[in-house]
Amino acid sequence: MTAIALAAGALPAGTGTRMLVAEEFHAPGLGLFQWEPLFDIGPIGVTKPMVLAVFLSALLIIFFWVAFHRPQLVPRGVQNLAEIGYLFVRDDIARNIIGKRGDRYVPLLFSLFFFIWFFNLASVIPIAQFPVTSRFGYPAVLAAIVYVTWVGVGIRAHGLGGFFKAQIPSGLPKAIYPLVIPIEYASNMIVRPFTHAVRLFANMFAGHLLIALFAITAWHFIVEQPTVLGFGVGVVGVVMTAVMTAFELLIQALQAFIFTLLAASYIGGALEESH
Amino acid sequence: MSVLAQVTGSIGSVGYGLAAIGPGIGIGIVFGMGVQAIARQPEAYNLIFRNMILGFAFAEALALIGLVMPFVYGT
């Protein structure tokens, strides 16, 4: 940071408000995630993340429709690729976590995994370059779907009373229960959906911010305000942008996997006899 | 009341640094224990790795909540 301050401090203070024309170095902030509406449909201003979400969903649906609309017993071409994805979700997530009963929930988990992964991938696709899931609304709705599902599954499996009883671990000393019951309910019913959504959101948010920080550093110190001292910082920015983009590719897939894994473990937990 | 000591600058960053200590230790324990378990019983790799990732996700959530808070409440 001192190197940045040193190089930037020698420059005259700029009055520009836009990030890319400002003369002083401005680290990217929340402004990266606030989009002006591109156009309006009725009372709704359609922003870039919304357009991306619709486009990526359409892409995903078309891809799997092409792959599975006329399934062959011996898969060929694109069906092979789609089946690898399907088998991954079914064997590594559904059957592994929930067990044999997990096959019922494969369609949900499969959709969750691929929607989240594609939404995340938009972060590194040129032109799009914005992870849809870094707007909190998208992970919040996905987490809400999972929440409703596992509560519904639990109530159907054990009945209303049985479901709420199953949240409490049994066989503890009686004196501990006044302490355990509020903690378990708060953790399962309130904190769980919240962290489920925030985990995905914050990872994508932080990742996008990091890439943007290094990219803007590179742009500022090499193109906008090239100085002898600052050039090295700019080169670090270029290298780190590439490194962080590669790292983000890993994190995107991992977060989609974790989100789906947790969804499966919540559903599996609701199906179990007791915790 | 007169101010005896003051911290200025990006307090949110300092707060996040503090918030990351706990999850950092937690994630270290999760993966350390996981690798140890895999070394002792390589055939249980899938089971251990799955639970490792789950534990990692739970510990990581705390750090991420810490990351979001400075943005929510301003610097």
Chai-1 contact restraints between the chains, C-beta under 6 A:
chainA,res_idxA,chainB,res_idxB,connection_type,confidence,min_distance_angstrom,max_distance_angstrom,comment,restraint_id
A,T195,B,A61,contact,1.0,0.0,6.0,A-B,restraint_1
A,V198,B,L64,contact,1.0,0.0,6.0,A-B,restraint_2
A,R199,B,A61,contact,1.0,0.0,6.0,A-B,restraint_3
A,R199,B,L64,contact,1.0,0.0,6.0,A-B,restraint_4
A,A202,B,L64,contact,1.0,0.0,6.0,A-B,restraint_5
A,A202,B,L67,contact,1.0,0.0,6.0,A-B,restraint_6
A,A202,B,V68,contact,1.0,0.0,6.0,A-B,restraint_7
A,A206,B,L67,contact,1.0,0.0,6.0,A-B,restraint_8
A,I258,B,A57,contact,1.0,0.0,6.0,A-B,restraint_9
